[in-house]
């Protein structure tokens, strides 16, 4: 290991002047002296720069640059056992809406000590913009339901997991029970239920049937709607939706509801109900092995080199590794394929890892220990800088376990 000269490192351009596997000693700078000692990592490429700095007790930021790619990589390595928690961040009261990752984390600072974070799930760019593709669970509330997409979940004890969530649900009306297949998510061939956590109303759509229910369960039918305007969701109530491709018998069942009827709705997540969840795709690593989805997920262009955001778990989920690889800057960083990203996550120590939204969305943000200001560590690829995204994953100070 090499001891860096006694100078403050204030930008990530400065880091590129130092030799690989730096130990940065900040004595002699205005800030409190800090020495970082991190075990070397066996990267799958030669690192021309590998600079490490502590930004909080148990949290390190690593900047890696390699001309082999070229690749510019920012890593936030968090020891969750030092009383840190991972939480979802959404800058709106419902599922829709977009804000920059730095703004989402800044808003969290009103009630949390924010250490840092990254952009999270893929999101819609049409209709109601900013709706996450996968599930979004915020402080135990289902904002967008899960559907056949891997997730990072945080349970009530603060334990993170990577995997899938399912759901069960039912609607009972006049003694007849029908299954629910979507919670705050339309599944075209079945019944979905939207509650007020989704937002104030539904998007326009044709060929669907909507039943507006006031109150919880049991609730009271307030309206049966077959227009394309999209029903409003009553506060504390819900809207039952038969999707466009739902069998006619299901649509006809909803049309049989009358104003004033009693309806019972039951919804549950399986195998457990997390406190926080954000989605991504695909899973990159499971139990220390790269998964075959990295070779088959999405179009060839998606699997090819792009800016990447990923999150990994290590040390029995006591350590969380947040990673952003810059891309689309051929003189600085070319981005990584899904396979290259999986190799990187393994090298950084991840036993399990997932790919999050990338491209212009990729952003890694953390609080500077000297100025206490949030800043973007990487170079987002969009011409205008940091992109507004659907949701983010934040690390905050606070123990759950």
KAGI-V58202 format. One record per helix or strand of 3 or more residues. SS is the DSSP state (2 for helix, 1 for strand). FROM is the first residue (numbers start at 1). LEN is the number of residues. If there is no record, write none. Layout:
BEGIN
ss = [SS SS]
from = [FROM FROM]
len = [LEN LEN]
END
This chain:
BEGIN
ss = [2 1 1 1 2 1 2 1 1 1 1 1 1 1 1 1 1 1 2 1 1 1 2 2 1 1 2 1 2 1 1 1]
from = [12 49 59 71 80 84 101 114 136 141 151 160 166 176 191 209 219 238 248 262 276 283 292 300 308 319 338 352 359 364 374 392]
len = [4 8 8 9 3 6 8 6 3 4 4 4 8 4 5 6 7 5 8 9 4 4 4 4 7 7 10 4 3 4 3 6]
END
